[in-house]
């Protein structure tokens, strides 16, 4: 199982309403993508946190993760919300199955 975590820097001047809409839109988007499981999204509690928004999800394999990246629903969410309201991001992938070599994920 592969766990994906993405942290996003929110552009200055982005309102709380826009962040709320990003959370709703991300959950609606991930719900439509069969490869994504246990998806989460939210905003930072600490205003000093440089990454004000996050996404996370589980995928059965790296191949399923790659399918997610090319999914039209995700691409639309990326264009309409992330690229429009975020100034940068960091993405991480983790293998969550004990004893499994990450190169075979």
LUMSE-813165 format. One line per field, with one value per residue (C-alpha): residue number from 0; z, x, y negated; residue in three letters. Coordinates in steps of 0.001 Angstrom, whole numbers, plus 524288, in hexadecimal, padded with zeros to 5 digits. Layout:
% LUMSE-813165
num	c(NUM / ...) .
up	c(Z / ...) .
east	c(X / ...) .
north	c(Y / ...) .
residu	c(ALA / ...) .
***
This chain:
% LUMSE-813165
num	c(0 / 1 / 2 / 3 / 4 / 5 / 6 / 7 / 8 / 9 / 10 / 11 / 12 / 13 / 14 / 15 / 16 / 17 / 18 / 19 / 20 / 21 / 22 / 23 / 24 / 25 / 26 / 27 / 28 / 29 / 30 / 31 / 32 / 33 / 34 / 35 / 36 / 37 / 38 / 39 / 40 / 41 / 42 / 43 / 44 / 45 / 46 / 47 / 48 / 49 / 50 / 51 / 52 / 53 / 54 / 55 / 56 / 57 / 58 / 59 / 60 / 61 / 62 / 63 / 64 / 65 / 66 / 67 / 68 / 69 / 70 / 71 / 72 / 73 / 74 / 75 / 76 / 77 / 78 / 79 / 80 / 81 / 82 / 83 / 84 / 85 / 86 / 87 / 88 / 89 / 90 / 91 / 92 / 93 / 94 / 95 / 96 / 97 / 98 / 99 / 100 / 101 / 102 / 103 / 104) .
up	c(80000 / 7FC4B / 8044E / 7FD93 / 804EF / 7FE47 / 80558 / 7FE8C / 80101 / 7FFE3 / 7F894 / 800B9 / 80085 / 7FF0A / 80739 / 810E0 / 807C0 / 7FCD5 / 805F2 / 809EC / 7FB9E / 7F8F3 / 803B4 / 7FE7D / 7F063 / 7F3CD / 7FADF / 7EFB3 / 7E614 / 7ED9C / 7EF72 / 7E09D / 7DF26 / 7E140 / 7E39B / 7EF7D / 7FCE2 / 80A70 / 804C4 / 80D8F / 80BAC / 8149C / 8187D / 8225A / 8304E / 83339 / 82B54 / 82BB5 / 823F1 / 81679 / 81049 / 81254 / 80B15 / 809EA / 80276 / 805BD / 80086 / 7FFEC / 7F353 / 7F14B / 7E965 / 7E2AC / 7D603 / 7DC41 / 7E124 / 7D348 / 7CE45 / 7D875 / 7D3BD / 7C5E5 / 7C9C0 / 7C37E / 7D076 / 7D73F / 7CBC1 / 7CC4C / 7DB11 / 7D935 / 7CEF9 / 7D540 / 7E377 / 7E626 / 7DB24 / 7DD2A / 7EBE6 / 7EF68 / 7ED8B / 7F00F / 7F4C7 / 7FA59 / 7F777 / 7FE78 / 7FBFC / 80684 / 8063E / 81174 / 8108A / 81A71 / 81468 / 80675 / 7FEDA / 7FA00 / 7EC90 / 7EA9C / 7EEDD) .
east	c(80000 / 80534 / 801A9 / 801F2 / 80325 / 8035E / 8056A / 801D0 / 80590 / 7F99D / 7FB13 / 7FA02 / 7EC7C / 7E588 / 7D92C / 7D405 / 7C879 / 7D1BC / 7D8B5 / 7CB98 / 7C812 / 7D535 / 7D285 / 7C4E5 / 7C997 / 7D505 / 7CC35 / 7C289 / 7CDAF / 7D405 / 7C6DB / 7C5FF / 7D37B / 7D2F2 / 7E19C / 7E19B / 7DE0C / 7DD82 / 7DED3 / 7DFDC / 7E174 / 7E1A1 / 7E7A4 / 7F226 / 7EE37 / 7FA6F / 7FA99 / 8098C / 80980 / 80EEE / 806A6 / 7F888 / 7F1FB / 7F477 / 7EFBB / 7F23F / 7EDA0 / 7F119 / 7F393 / 7F52B / 801A7 / 80A08 / 80302 / 7F5F7 / 7FC1D / 800A6 / 7F2E0 / 7EDBE / 7F748 / 7F1E7 / 7E390 / 7DB67 / 7D497 / 7E1A5 / 7E715 / 7DB1C / 7DC5F / 7EACB / 7E811 / 7DC24 / 7E061 / 7EE85 / 7F4FD / 7EBAB / 7ED62 / 7FA70 / 80823 / 80FC5 / 80EF3 / 8165C / 81222 / 81621 / 813BA / 81519 / 81428 / 80B46 / 80BFB / 815C9 / 8207E / 81D95 / 828FB / 824F5 / 82AC1 / 8200F / 814DB) .
north	c(80000 / 7F2A0 / 7E6A8 / 7D95C / 7CC8B / 7BF3C / 7B256 / 7A59A / 79777 / 78EE8 / 7820C / 775C4 / 76FFC / 77D0A / 77C73 / 78672 / 78897 / 78C85 / 7960F / 79BE2 / 79D94 / 7A411 / 7ADF6 / 7B0D8 / 7B19A / 7BA82 / 7C41E / 7C407 / 7C63A / 7D169 / 7D813 / 7D975 / 7DF8C / 7EE3D / 7EF7F / 7E65F / 7EBCC / 7E5A9 / 7D807 / 7CC47 / 7BDBA / 7B20F / 7A53C / 7A1E7 / 79EEE / 796FA / 78A42 / 78A9F / 7975C / 79443 / 79EF9 / 79B19 / 7A66E / 7B502 / 7C0E3 / 7CF1A / 7DC2B / 7EA8D / 7F204 / 800A1 / 7FE9E / 7F46E / 7F7F0 / 7F440 / 7E79D / 7E474 / 7E72A / 7DD98 / 7D316 / 7D453 / 7D536 / 7CA4D / 7C747 / 7C51D / 7BD43 / 7B46A / 7B294 / 7AFA1 / 7A52D / 79EE6 / 79EE8 / 7A253 / 79ACE / 78F67 / 78DD0 / 79406 / 78ED1 / 79B3C / 7A92D / 7B4B4 / 7C293 / 7CF09 / 7DD85 / 7E7F5 / 7F6BC / 7FAE8 / 809C5 / 80F32 / 81763 / 81319 / 80D88 / 7FFE4 / 80283 / 80CCB / 803F4) .
residu	c(UNK / UNK / UNK / UNK / UNK / UNK / UNK / UNK / UNK / UNK / UNK / UNK / UNK / UNK / UNK / UNK / UNK / UNK / UNK / UNK / UNK / UNK / UNK / UNK / UNK / UNK / UNK / UNK / UNK / UNK / UNK / UNK / UNK / UNK / UNK / UNK / UNK / UNK / UNK / UNK / UNK / UNK / UNK / UNK / UNK / UNK / UNK / UNK / UNK / UNK / UNK / UNK / UNK / UNK / UNK / UNK / UNK / UNK / UNK / UNK / UNK / UNK / UNK / UNK / UNK / UNK / UNK / UNK / UNK / UNK / UNK / UNK / UNK / UNK / UNK / UNK / UNK / UNK / UNK / UNK / UNK / UNK / UNK / UNK / UNK / UNK / UNK / UNK / UNK / UNK / UNK / UNK / UNK / UNK / UNK / UNK / UNK / UNK / UNK / UNK / UNK / UNK / UNK / UNK / UNK) .
***
